[in-house]
Amino acid sequence: MGKIEGLRIQNFGPLRDIVMGKTLSNQNAETLNNITAIIGASGNGKSTLSDVFGFIADCLELGVEAACDEKNRGGFHQIRSQGVDEPIAFELYYRETSRTHPIIYELHIDEDPMGRPYVKAERLRERVEGQGRLLSFFYLQNGKGYAFEGTEGGADEEGRSVKGKKVEMELADVRKLGIVTLGAMKQYERIEGFLNFLKSWYLCYFSPDEARKIQTAAPQPYLNRTGSNLNNVAQYMYRENKKEFEKVLREIQTKLPGIEKIEPVRFDNGQMMLKFWETGFKEAFYSPKMSDGTLKLFAYYLLLHESNPRQLVFIEEPENGLYHQYLNLLADEMIQSVGSGFSKQLFVTTHSPFFVNALSPTDVWVLTKGEDGFAMIKRATEYQFVEALSEEGVPLGDMWYNKYFG
């Protein structure tokens, strides 16, 4: 369990310095909701904000140098904000449950004298119960620093230990994240827990063409980024709990327009494919023959019905390829799926007022462009009259479409 209550992004493309929710320097702000929608005109930084999550995930898996070149990012100099010499910096304000203290993760990425990106600083901090101060239980600068074992203790701002077992260390590779190395060791329980949270992120770039591909017979528990393993996930869910999976399919089919029934079909080689019965047709269609919109909706609903859900999901522009009247229902389903606890969090970028109509003003953040060309971000509640109109029943997307804000 766990979720991000706030984040700060500095020097990442057009995101020169933006803050969302509660952070170390913004303690009086409201935390992020379980669903966070980012809206704004094209070119204001929505895709870049989405890529922040992808970049951090790639840093975990590949290291910072490879992450800078991954997905056509073009290297460190193309990623860092124009005219800036400071490091790229991220702060994640994270809480595991309502009963635990927040953990602050800070990551700074800079370039060395050879122009190669490296991890300049990395730190995990936690507020100590009864003392009101932050203690660092993991802190590296240029690959050197310390970490505390177990679940207690840390060092103050002067580096003095307060409880716990402090271990001095130096990493062999400053282009790899320290939490990846230490999070694999059981003695660093807090680092391990935070690393598992980061690893649970799911960044959705669903492609109907990919979902139509015929896969091998290997069951897989989670959809991949493009959805090319849609039938493999169905196979896994069928294998693990056939009755529960059939129940999920019955629930999903009621939400897909024109679909009367969905049935999993298992072949002799162990492979599985989904069969869809459409209104007006006697014969069923296998999933590769379904329309783009039906496949996208099915994939989104399947994602929202995971039995062991990823803790953070980021979906970019779910409206692409979908009929506008389906979007309000999809947004409602997302809101129900994330609930009010700490088990799941959803970020969405969208251009659709129909999707936004299902949301509350505290769910929505608006990206605009400042006079200096860099992005600025505000919660919809910060705009005049928005909350009052919303309380009177005016849908938020309609307000946005009619330029009451944004």
C-alpha positions as CSV (number, residue, x, y, z in Angstrom):
1,M,0.0,0.0,0.0
2,G,1.0,3.6,-0.2
3,K,0.5,6.8,-2.3
4,I,2.1,10.0,-3.3
5,E,0.7,12.9,-1.3
6,G,2.7,15.5,-3.2
7,L,5.6,16.0,-5.6
8,R,8.0,18.7,-6.8
9,I,9.7,18.7,-10.2
10,Q,12.6,21.0,-11.0
11,N,14.5,21.6,-14.2
12,F,12.8,18.8,-16.2
13,G,12.0,20.3,-19.7
14,P,9.3,22.9,-19.5
15,L,8.7,21.9,-15.8
16,R,11.2,24.5,-14.4
17,D,9.7,24.3,-10.9
18,I,6.2,22.9,-10.2
19,V,4.6,21.7,-7.0
20,M,1.6,19.5,-6.7
21,G,0.1,18.7,-3.3
22,K,1.9,18.5,0.0
23,T,5.7,18.6,-0.1
24,L,8.5,19.4,2.3
25,S,8.5,23.1,1.4
26,N,4.7,23.2,1.0
27,Q,3.4,21.7,4.3
28,N,0.1,23.6,4.4
29,A,-1.1,22.3,1.1
30,E,-3.8,19.7,0.7
31,T,-2.5,16.3,-0.3
32,L,-3.1,14.8,-3.7
33,N,-6.3,12.8,-4.1
34,N,-6.4,9.1,-5.1
35,I,-7.3,10.3,-8.7
36,T,-5.4,13.2,-10.1
37,A,-6.2,14.6,-13.6
38,I,-3.9,17.0,-15.3
39,I,-5.5,19.2,-18.0
40,G,-4.3,22.1,-20.1
41,A,-3.7,23.2,-23.7
42,S,-1.4,21.3,-26.0
43,G,2.3,22.2,-25.5
44,N,1.9,23.2,-21.8
45,G,3.7,20.2,-20.4
46,K,1.2,17.4,-19.8
47,S,3.2,14.8,-21.7
48,T,6.4,16.0,-20.0
49,L,4.7,15.6,-16.6
50,S,3.7,12.1,-17.6
51,D,7.2,11.3,-18.6
52,V,8.5,12.3,-15.2
53,F,7.0,9.1,-13.9
54,G,8.4,7.1,-16.9
55,F,11.8,8.7,-16.4
56,I,12.0,7.8,-12.7
57,A,10.9,4.2,-13.6
58,D,13.6,4.0,-16.3
59,C,16.2,5.3,-13.8
60,L,15.3,2.4,-11.5
61,E,15.6,-0.2,-14.2
62,L,18.3,1.2,-16.5
63,G,20.3,3.8,-14.5
64,V,20.2,7.5,-15.1
65,E,22.4,7.7,-18.2
66,A,20.4,5.2,-20.1
67,A,17.2,6.7,-18.9
68,C,18.2,10.1,-20.3
69,D,18.5,8.4,-23.8
70,E,15.5,6.1,-23.5
71,K,12.2,6.8,-25.4
72,N,13.8,9.4,-27.7
73,R,14.5,11.8,-24.7
74,G,17.7,12.8,-26.5
75,G,20.1,12.8,-23.5
76,F,20.6,14.9,-20.4
77,H,21.0,18.2,-22.2
78,Q,17.7,17.8,-24.0
79,I,15.9,16.9,-20.8
80,R,17.2,19.6,-18.5
81,S,15.3,22.9,-18.8
82,Q,16.8,25.4,-21.2
83,G,19.1,28.0,-19.7
84,V,19.5,26.1,-16.5
85,D,22.7,24.9,-14.8
86,E,21.1,23.3,-11.7
87,P,20.5,19.6,-11.5
88,I,17.2,17.9,-12.5
89,A,15.5,17.4,-9.2
90,F,12.5,15.4,-7.9
91,E,10.8,15.2,-4.5
92,L,8.2,12.6,-3.8
93,Y,6.1,13.1,-0.6
94,Y,5.0,9.5,0.2
95,R,2.9,7.9,2.9
96,E,2.4,4.2,3.2
97,T,-0.8,4.3,5.3
98,S,-2.9,6.8,7.2
99,R,-1.1,5.7,10.4
100,T,2.5,6.0,9.2
101,H,4.7,9.1,9.0
102,P,5.4,10.5,5.5
103,I,8.6,9.6,3.8
104,I,10.3,12.2,1.5
105,Y,12.4,10.9,-1.4
106,E,14.7,13.4,-3.1
107,L,16.7,12.7,-6.2
108,H,19.1,15.1,-8.0
109,I,20.7,14.3,-11.3
110,D,23.5,16.4,-12.7
111,E,26.3,16.0,-15.3
112,D,29.9,15.2,-14.5
113,P,32.9,17.1,-16.1
114,M,32.7,14.7,-19.0
115,G,29.1,15.7,-19.7
116,R,27.7,12.4,-18.5
117,P,24.6,12.3,-16.2
118,Y,25.0,10.9,-12.7
119,V,23.2,10.8,-9.4
120,K,24.4,13.8,-7.5
121,A,22.3,13.3,-4.5
122,E,19.7,10.8,-3.2
123,R,17.9,10.9,0.1
124,L,15.1,9.3,2.1
125,R,13.8,11.2,5.1
126,E,11.2,10.5,7.7
127,R,9.7,12.6,10.5
128,V,10.4,11.1,13.9
129,E,7.4,10.5,16.2
130,G,7.3,12.8,19.2
131,Q,10.3,14.9,18.0
132,G,8.8,16.8,15.1
133,R,12.0,16.7,13.1
134,L,13.1,15.0,9.9
135,L,15.8,12.3,10.0
136,S,17.6,10.9,7.0
137,F,17.7,7.2,7.0
138,F,19.4,7.1,3.6
139,Y,21.6,9.8,2.1
140,L,24.2,9.7,-0.7
141,Q,26.1,12.6,-2.3
142,N,28.1,11.7,-5.3
143,G,27.8,8.0,-4.4
144,K,29.0,8.4,-0.8
145,G,27.0,8.5,2.3
146,Y,25.1,6.2,4.7
147,A,22.0,4.2,5.3
148,F,20.2,3.0,8.5
149,E,19.2,-0.6,8.9
150,G,15.9,-1.7,10.3
151,T,12.8,0.4,10.8
152,E,14.1,3.0,13.3
153,G,16.7,5.7,13.5
154,G,18.3,8.2,11.2
155,A,20.6,11.2,11.1
156,D,19.8,14.9,11.6
157,E,20.8,17.7,9.3
158,E,24.4,17.7,10.8
159,G,24.7,14.0,10.2
160,R,24.5,13.0,13.8
161,S,22.9,9.6,14.4
162,V,19.6,9.4,16.4
163,K,18.9,5.7,17.2
164,G,19.4,2.9,14.8
165,K,22.4,1.3,13.1
166,K,24.2,3.6,10.7
167,V,26.2,2.0,7.9
168,E,28.7,4.1,5.9
169,M,28.9,3.3,2.2
170,E,30.2,4.2,-1.2
171,L,28.6,3.0,-4.4
172,A,30.7,1.6,-7.2
173,D,28.5,3.2,-9.9
174,V,27.2,6.8,-9.5
175,R,24.9,6.3,-12.5
176,K,22.7,3.8,-10.7
177,L,20.2,4.7,-8.0
178,G,21.3,3.8,-4.5
179,I,17.8,2.7,-3.5
180,V,18.0,-0.1,-6.1
181,T,21.1,-1.5,-4.6
182,L,20.1,-1.2,-0.9
183,G,16.5,-2.0,-1.5
184,A,17.5,-5.5,-2.5
185,M,18.9,-6.1,1.0
186,K,16.5,-7.1,3.8
187,Q,18.3,-5.2,6.5
188,Y,17.3,-1.9,4.9
189,E,13.6,-2.5,5.4
190,R,12.4,1.1,4.9
191,I,14.4,1.4,1.7
192,E,13.1,-1.9,0.5
193,G,9.5,-0.8,1.1
194,F,9.8,2.4,-0.8
195,L,11.6,0.7,-3.7
196,N,8.7,-1.8,-3.9
197,F,6.3,1.1,-4.2
198,L,8.3,2.6,-7.1
199,K,8.5,-0.7,-8.8
200,S,4.7,-1.2,-8.6
201,W,4.1,1.8,-10.9
202,Y,2.2,1.1,-14.1
203,L,2.5,3.6,-17.0
204,C,-0.1,2.9,-19.6
205,Y,0.5,3.6,-23.3
206,F,-2.2,1.2,-24.5
207,S,-2.2,0.4,-28.3
208,P,-5.1,-1.5,-29.8
209,D,-2.8,-2.8,-32.6
210,E,-0.4,-4.2,-30.0
211,A,-3.3,-5.8,-28.2
212,R,-4.3,-7.7,-31.4
213,K,-1.0,-9.5,-31.6
214,I,-1.1,-13.3,-30.9
215,Q,1.1,-14.0,-27.9
216,T,2.7,-17.2,-26.7
217,A,1.0,-19.3,-24.1
218,A,2.7,-17.8,-21.0
219,P,0.3,-16.5,-18.4
220,Q,1.1,-13.0,-17.1
221,P,-0.3,-11.3,-14.0
222,Y,-0.3,-7.7,-15.3
223,L,-0.9,-5.8,-18.5
224,N,2.3,-4.4,-20.0
225,R,2.6,-0.8,-21.1
226,T,1.1,-1.3,-24.6
227,G,-1.4,-4.0,-23.7
228,S,0.1,-6.5,-26.1
229,N,-0.3,-9.2,-23.5
230,L,-4.0,-8.7,-23.0
231,N,-4.8,-12.4,-23.7
232,N,-1.9,-13.5,-21.5
233,V,-3.4,-11.6,-18.6
234,A,-6.8,-13.1,-19.2
235,Q,-5.1,-16.5,-19.2
236,Y,-3.4,-15.8,-15.9
237,M,-6.7,-14.6,-14.2
238,Y,-8.5,-17.6,-15.6
239,R,-5.9,-20.0,-14.2
240,E,-5.7,-18.4,-10.8
241,N,-9.4,-18.1,-10.1
242,K,-11.7,-19.1,-12.9
243,K,-15.0,-18.2,-11.1
244,E,-13.7,-14.8,-10.1
245,F,-12.4,-14.1,-13.6
246,E,-15.8,-15.0,-15.1
247,K,-17.4,-12.7,-12.6
248,V,-15.1,-9.9,-13.7
249,L,-15.9,-10.5,-17.3
250,R,-19.7,-10.4,-16.6
251,E,-19.2,-7.1,-14.9
252,I,-17.1,-5.6,-17.7
253,Q,-19.4,-6.7,-20.4
254,T,-22.2,-4.6,-18.9
255,K,-20.0,-1.5,-19.4
256,L,-19.0,-2.2,-23.0
257,P,-21.5,-0.8,-25.5
258,G,-23.0,-3.4,-27.9
259,I,-21.3,-6.3,-26.1
260,E,-23.7,-9.1,-24.9
261,K,-21.1,-11.5,-23.6
262,I,-17.3,-12.1,-23.2
263,E,-16.0,-15.6,-22.9
264,P,-12.5,-16.9,-22.4
265,V,-11.5,-19.7,-24.9
266,R,-8.7,-22.0,-24.0
267,F,-6.9,-23.9,-26.8
268,D,-5.1,-27.2,-26.7
269,N,-1.7,-25.6,-26.5
270,G,-2.7,-23.8,-23.3
271,Q,-3.1,-20.4,-25.0
272,M,-6.2,-18.4,-24.3
273,M,-8.1,-15.8,-26.3
274,L,-11.2,-13.8,-25.5
275,K,-14.4,-14.1,-27.5
276,F,-16.8,-11.2,-27.8
277,W,-20.5,-11.5,-28.7
278,E,-21.7,-8.3,-30.3
279,T,-25.4,-7.3,-30.6
280,G,-26.8,-8.2,-34.0
281,F,-24.3,-10.9,-34.8
282,K,-24.8,-14.6,-34.5
283,E,-21.1,-15.5,-34.4
284,A,-18.7,-14.3,-31.8
285,F,-15.5,-12.3,-32.6
286,Y,-12.1,-13.1,-31.1
287,S,-10.3,-10.1,-29.5
288,P,-7.9,-9.4,-32.5
289,K,-11.0,-8.6,-34.6
290,M,-12.6,-6.2,-32.1
291,S,-12.7,-2.5,-32.7
292,D,-10.1,-0.1,-31.3
293,G,-12.6,1.5,-28.9
294,T,-13.9,-1.8,-27.5
295,L,-10.3,-3.1,-26.9
296,K,-9.3,0.1,-25.2
297,L,-12.3,0.1,-22.9
298,F,-11.9,-3.6,-22.1
299,A,-8.2,-3.1,-21.3
300,Y,-9.0,-0.1,-19.0
301,Y,-11.7,-2.0,-17.2
302,L,-9.5,-5.1,-16.8
303,L,-6.8,-2.8,-15.4
304,L,-9.2,-1.4,-12.9
305,H,-10.2,-5.0,-11.8
306,E,-6.8,-6.3,-11.0
307,S,-6.9,-8.6,-7.9
308,N,-3.5,-7.3,-6.7
309,P,-3.5,-3.8,-8.1
310,R,-0.4,-1.7,-8.9
311,Q,-0.2,1.1,-6.4
312,L,0.2,3.9,-8.9
313,V,-1.2,4.0,-12.5
314,F,-0.6,6.8,-15.0
315,I,-2.8,6.9,-18.1
316,E,-2.1,9.4,-20.8
317,E,-5.2,10.7,-22.7
318,P,-7.6,7.8,-22.2
319,E,-10.1,9.6,-24.6
320,N,-8.0,8.8,-27.7
321,G,-10.1,6.5,-29.9
322,L,-13.1,6.5,-27.6
323,Y,-16.6,7.9,-28.2
324,H,-17.0,10.9,-25.9
325,Q,-20.1,9.5,-24.1
326,Y,-18.1,6.6,-22.7
327,L,-15.6,8.9,-21.0
328,N,-17.8,10.0,-18.1
329,L,-18.6,6.4,-17.3
330,L,-15.0,5.4,-17.5
331,A,-14.0,8.2,-15.1
332,D,-16.7,7.1,-12.7
333,E,-15.3,3.6,-12.8
334,M,-11.8,4.9,-12.1
335,I,-13.0,6.9,-9.1
336,Q,-14.7,3.8,-7.7
337,S,-11.7,1.7,-8.4
338,V,-9.2,3.9,-6.5
339,G,-11.5,4.4,-3.5
340,S,-10.4,6.5,-0.5
341,G,-7.7,4.4,1.0
342,F,-4.0,3.8,0.2
343,S,-4.2,0.7,-2.0
344,K,-4.3,2.5,-5.4
345,Q,-3.6,5.9,-6.9
346,L,-4.4,7.0,-10.5
347,F,-2.9,9.9,-12.5
348,V,-4.5,10.9,-15.8
349,T,-3.7,13.5,-18.5
350,T,-6.7,14.5,-20.6
351,H,-8.1,16.9,-23.1
352,S,-11.7,15.8,-22.6
353,P,-14.2,17.9,-20.7
354,F,-16.5,14.8,-20.7
355,F,-13.9,13.0,-18.6
356,V,-13.4,16.0,-16.4
357,N,-17.2,16.3,-15.8
358,A,-17.0,13.2,-13.5
359,L,-14.3,14.8,-11.3
360,S,-14.3,17.2,-8.4
361,P,-12.3,20.4,-8.4
362,T,-9.8,18.9,-5.9
363,D,-9.0,16.1,-8.4
364,V,-8.0,18.4,-11.3
365,W,-4.8,20.3,-11.9
366,V,-4.3,22.8,-14.7
367,L,-1.1,23.3,-16.6
368,T,-0.5,26.7,-18.2
369,K,2.5,28.4,-19.8
370,G,4.1,31.4,-18.2
371,E,5.6,34.4,-19.9
372,D,9.1,32.8,-19.6
373,G,7.9,29.7,-21.5
374,F,8.0,27.4,-18.5
375,A,4.9,25.5,-17.2
376,M,2.9,26.6,-14.2
377,I,0.3,24.4,-12.4
378,K,-2.7,25.2,-10.2
379,R,-5.4,23.1,-8.6
380,A,-8.8,23.8,-10.1
381,T,-9.9,25.0,-6.6
382,E,-7.5,27.9,-6.8
383,Y,-9.6,29.5,-9.6
384,Q,-12.3,31.9,-8.6
385,F,-15.9,30.7,-8.5
386,V,-14.9,27.1,-9.5
387,E,-15.8,25.5,-6.1
388,A,-18.9,27.5,-5.7
389,L,-20.2,26.6,-9.2
390,S,-19.3,23.0,-8.6
391,E,-21.3,22.9,-5.4
392,E,-24.3,24.3,-7.3
393,G,-24.1,21.4,-9.7
394,V,-22.2,22.9,-12.6
395,P,-20.0,20.1,-14.1
396,L,-16.3,20.8,-13.9
397,G,-15.6,19.9,-17.5
398,D,-18.3,22.3,-18.7
399,M,-16.7,25.1,-16.7
400,W,-13.4,24.3,-18.3
401,Y,-14.8,24.1,-21.8
402,N,-16.5,27.5,-21.3
403,K,-13.2,29.0,-20.1
404,Y,-14.2,29.7,-16.5
405,F,-10.7,28.4,-15.6
406,G,-7.6,27.0,-17.3
